[in-house]
Amino acid sequence: MKLPFYLPHYSPKIFLCASALLLFSAFFSRALAAGEYEVDNVAVDSDGKDTTDARAKALAKGEKDAFSQLILRLNPAHAAQIFTRVTPNQVSAAVRSFTIVDEKMTADHYHATLNYSFVPTQIQALVPATAPAAATTPDRARKAVLVLPVYAQGSGLLLWQDDNKWRNVWYDAALESGGGLVVVPLGDINDRVDVDDSNVAAATNDSLKRMYDRYGVGEIVVLQAFFNQKADPKPALEITLKKIAPGKRETTQLSYTIHSTESLDALEARASNDIARALYKEQTLDPNKIEYDRLKEISARVNTNSIQEWQALRQRLLMRGNIVDIKFVSISYYETNMIISFKGTADMLGKTLVASGLRVLQDGDRLVLSLK
């Protein structure tokens, strides 16, 4: 027996409602995606030779700032790599549009507040999901530095608060002067669980361990700033720089005196960019080069038969690249005592002396040289 086939009956109203619901769902999904890639209230401020020049500089800076804020908000584990790799042209290509909320301009100055919208697919292409996770990066390979900008105000500290201008200015400094190796945390729920204004002053390597892994950094720097209006001879931004890393904890005091025509915002920008450049330089220095450039001294004695033989030997040694100077100490009938100033390691010096035709022996903390 064959069962009859029934086609359900739907009224035209039901079809219209269903269609409207599908359209609304698609639109709402697109709106959510678009909103995720929008950055509002980006403040730009720039000088130029004229209004047009100042405006162009400000807008270029606005794109960079908006992109930085977007990446920090998306919070990929490899943010430092993204800042290093992405060029200004790629950022410009990813901007869908921008609107000017407010602007003020003079003959050579431009100030505005801008809202930016980025193309999701372009940003996703710049933030590949296949980048290596920070947690798997060996500590010795982690060159990036995480900066926690803390501002002392009254009797309290500001860290994640919106009115912490010192933290806000560090987003710009990290992007402009950090070379992709200086990272400022976004301040999301994970960051706030790890550290806040109540315990940041006592932060340790253990208490910040999760942040090392989450951001893929090898060092965390707590930068506590205070504007000292009573500093002599002029008000100054006093900064305590604490470097925290496995097996390392250093504290340095810095002071930036305000210029007569400088605002506090400009002073903070100058100080943050200067420190960001210094942190970047520290992370890119070659330890071997540092060792080579450091000047060292060692006492030595060599068997010589005459002052002429000593002078000839001295001249021959000074032709070697890592021997900087040889100071005469004393001379006797059978030996000459001297102090050799050199760069590099003791092993490098030994090879240089052997290459100069000398036999080299160690006698305590001095060398005994003999002509072959």
Buried (B, 14 or more C-beta within 10 A) or exposed (E): EEEEEEEEEEEEEEEEEEEEEEEEEEEEEEEEEBEEBBBEEBBBBBEBEEBEBBBEBBBBBBBBBBBBBBBBEBBBBBBBBBBEEBEEEEBEEBBBEBEEEEEEBEEEBBBBBBBBBBBBEBBBEBBEEEBEEBEEBEEEEBBBBBBBBBBBBEEEBBBBBEEBBBBBBBBBBBBBBBBBBBBBBBBEEEBEEBBBBEEBEEBEBEBBEBBBBBBBBBBBBBBBBBBBEEBEEEBBBBBBBBBBBEEEEEEEEBEBBBEEEBEEEBBBBBBBBBBBBBBBEEBEEEEEEEEBEEEBEBBBBBBBEEEEBBEEBBEEBEEBEEBBBBEEEEBEEEBBBBBBEBBBBEEBBBBBBEEBEBEBEEEEEBBBBEEE
